[in-house]
Amino acid sequence: MLRWIRHADTPQAARWRITRFINHIGSGLQPTALLDPVRRALGTVATHTERIVQRWRSSHSNARLEALNGIFQAARARARGYRSTATYITIIYLLAAPLPDILKST
């Protein structure tokens, strides 16, 4: 059902699907301690419904942040042994800068 929520076309449809998901799963849970993690997960989804719905209003994704994190990790691995923050920043620029485009322009 979570995939069903993700395929909503509008923010209103997503909010409706999230509400249906929480009500449907919540009504079928038996009151046992074994299902407490599921109840906690439903509570988390219910708490963050507005943030989940903002996904449909925003064009941002997590992909750009993950790409930047990969660049930072590579720079950290290459800057090992250097003690200067400036050197670390320089390596990040060298890894992330489109150098072939710069070299073509000169």
N, C-alpha and C positions, 0 to 999 in steps of 0.2 A: 504493500500500500504506500510505502514511502516513495517508490518510483512513480506512483500515480499522482502524488502531490507535486513532484518535480516537473511533471509534464503539463501542469496547469498553464493556461494561456495568459491569464490576467492575475493581478494581485488579489482581486475579489474571489476568483475561482480558487486560488491557492489557499486563502484564508478559510473558505468554505471546506475545502478538502482536508485541511489540517484539523478543523473542528470535527469533521466526520471521522477522521482517523482516531483522534483522541477519544471521542465518544464510543466508537465501535470497539476499539481495543480495551478501553477502560471498563466497558460493561461486561466483557467476556472474562475478565480476570477473576479468579477465585481468591478468596481472602486467605492465602497461605503465605508463609514466610519465604517460600521458594521463589515466589514471583515478585518479591520486593524490588529487585533491580529493574524489572520491567516497569513497575509503578514509578520508580524514581526517574527512569528515562522518559516516561510519558509526562511527568511533572516538568522535566527540563524542556521538552518540546512545547508544552503549554506556556511555560514562563517566557520562552524566547520566540513566541509566535510572530511578534512584530518584526524581529530581526530576520526571521526566515522569510517573511513576506517582502521585506525590503530587497531581496534578491531579484524580484521581478521589476522593481522600480530602478534598480541600478544596473549599469552596464559593466561593472567591475567584477572580476573573478579572482580566485586565489592563484591562478596560474602565474601572473606577473610577480607576486610576492615569492612564490616558490622558485621562479627563475632567478630573482635577485638573491635569494638565500643560497642557491647553488653557486652563484658567482662569489659571494662572500666566503663560502666554505672553501672553494678552490683557492681564493686569495690567501686565506688563513693557512692552508696547507703549503702554499708556495712561499709565504713570508715567514715560515718557521725559522727561528734563529735571529731574526731581526727584532730589535727592541723598540724601534721608533713607530709611533702611530702614523707618522707621515709616510713611512715606507709601506705600511699596510694599505693606506689609502691610495698610494701610487700604484701598487699592484692591482688593486680593484679597478682603477681607471684603465690600466693596461689590458686587463682581461675583458672589461666591458665596452671599451671604446671600439667603434667600427674603424679600425686602423686601415684596412684595405681601401675604404672609401676616402679617408684622409689622404692616403698616399696617391690615389688616382687624381685627386684635385690639384696636386702640386706639379 
